[in-house]
Amino acid sequence: MLSCSSSSLLIVNPPPRASRHVIRRSLRMSLNNDNTNPKFTPISLLNSVTKLLWGQSLPPGLLVTTVRTAWNSAWGLMMLQLAPSDSSGGYSRPASKFRFAGSPSPGSLHLYVGLACPWAHRTLIVRALKGLEEAVPVSVASPGMDGSWEFKRVDGANSGSIGASLDKANGCKTLKEVYGLRRGGYDGRSTVPMLWDTGSKDVVCNESYDIIHLFNSGLNSVARNPEVDLSPPQLKDQIEEWYRIIYPNVNNGVYRCGFAQSQEAYDKSVNELFCALDKLEEHLGNSRYLCGDELTLVDICLFTTLVRFDLAYNVLFKCTKKKLCEYTNLHAYMRDIYQIPKVAATCNFTEIMDGYYKILFPLNPGGIRPVMPSTSEHQILCRPHGRESLSSATPVFVK
Ligand SMILES: N[C@@H](CCC(=O)N[C@@H](CS)C(=O)NCC(=O)O)C(=O)O
């Protein structure tokens, strides 16, 4: 979309010589020729038009000003819809629409996730640690080019980790279609994770924090590991206290950096993020997990952000003050959790990188995926973490 100023720029710089019919003929020739040319792209067409109108190339000043104005307008429009902001340009995450209420029937639950998504990743980890794989089957959506979730691939073996799948519960092509099947329909944001009731054909919940609590304690009758408790009564207050720090500053904090629409909002978010990481680094120097010797739900919530940090947030979301691998304790803590049986299989780094760099178009318009940082490779994450010495108890996992 061109704003007034950019279109007037185009008007005050009319084509020097080319008359309309010459332009039309050349365009036709360029299209005809290029139909057989595998390199034909919208850019080559634009380039041909530009050359016809202005000669070899646009004056650089005009080119930059025009494109910057057009891009800024389009970017503003996209961000308005995809990443709503407050009056200071800070990212304001929309609330989840379906919060958990009541007790769902354990025999008819189906989980929808996407592997790039840190919120969905929480639910996959708790499902695995509790042994709920058979009781709560999962469908794994892939990000479509327009940013919505689609089911387009059958389970692909990916070096032992979970892969994208078709929709196993409803046979839909998109997640939007699944949401639309619920009683009364639905036309809002179709987010993952989403817990679906196959009996009543309705959305049970699409808020990850509610889903992990349900998986932890609400489905013990069908869990293979009912004895695993990631939110024991004596730690509940501590868990909530840590979550009040981690959610706004770290989990959502990285998004607040990436989706900030003003320098001021970015500066505030990045400062709060790294203050929180510094605090966590210090705490984890003396404590194996956030609440002491036991792994809890809040560790899972922190882990899914940490494991994406150097892969995506450091670069794409401009969380650049430090890489996670520069934090000795946080990196070892992340490796400790990664090495818990069944956790590594929930991490699919290829899907994570594709999901962020190829699909978050407004932040990476060229879609080029950077190389995977070596510190995030499976072999590195499997290196000894040395954190056993910080705890007196051996965690009980997993069947
Ligand atoms: N508060 C939600 C956030 C879920 C969320 O934002 N999911 C993203 C993927 S990371 C999504 O599905 N976005 C699709 C959309 O907004 O249309 C939760 O924790 O479950």
The ligand as a MOL file (V3000), in Angstrom:
LIG
                    3D

  0  0  0     0  0            999 V3000
M  V30 BEGIN CTAB
M  V30 COUNTS 20 19 0 0 0
M  V30 BEGIN ATOM
M  V30 1 N -1.8150 -17.7960 25.5920 0
M  V30 2 C -1.7990 -18.8350 24.6290 0
M  V30 3 C -0.9310 -18.4200 23.4460 0
M  V30 4 C -1.0190 -19.3840 22.2840 0
M  V30 5 C -0.4120 -18.7620 21.0010 0
M  V30 6 O -0.2380 -17.5430 20.9040 0
M  V30 7 N -0.1230 -19.6300 20.0100 0
M  V30 8 C 0.3850 -19.1480 18.7320 0
M  V30 9 C 1.5660 -19.9800 18.2620 0
M  V30 10 S 3.0120 -19.7120 19.2330 0
M  V30 11 C -0.6690 -19.3310 17.6570 0
M  V30 12 O -1.2240 -20.4000 17.5060 0
M  V30 13 N -0.9160 -18.2760 16.8570 0
M  V30 14 C -1.8010 -18.3470 15.7240 0
M  V30 15 C -2.6550 -17.1210 15.6110 0
M  V30 16 O -2.5250 -16.1920 16.4180 0
M  V30 17 O -3.4930 -17.0970 14.6950 0
M  V30 18 C -1.2770 -20.0810 25.3200 0
M  V30 19 O -0.4080 -19.9740 26.1820 0
M  V30 20 O -1.7750 -21.1590 25.0030 0
M  V30 END ATOM
M  V30 BEGIN BOND
M  V30 1 1 1 2
M  V30 2 1 2 3
M  V30 3 1 2 18
M  V30 4 1 3 4
M  V30 5 1 4 5
M  V30 6 2 5 6
M  V30 7 1 5 7
M  V30 8 1 7 8
M  V30 9 1 8 9
M  V30 10 1 8 11
M  V30 11 1 9 10
M  V30 12 2 11 12
M  V30 13 1 11 13
M  V30 14 1 13 14
M  V30 15 1 14 15
M  V30 16 2 15 16
M  V30 17 1 15 17
M  V30 18 2 18 19
M  V30 19 1 18 20
M  V30 END BOND
M  V30 END CTAB
M  END
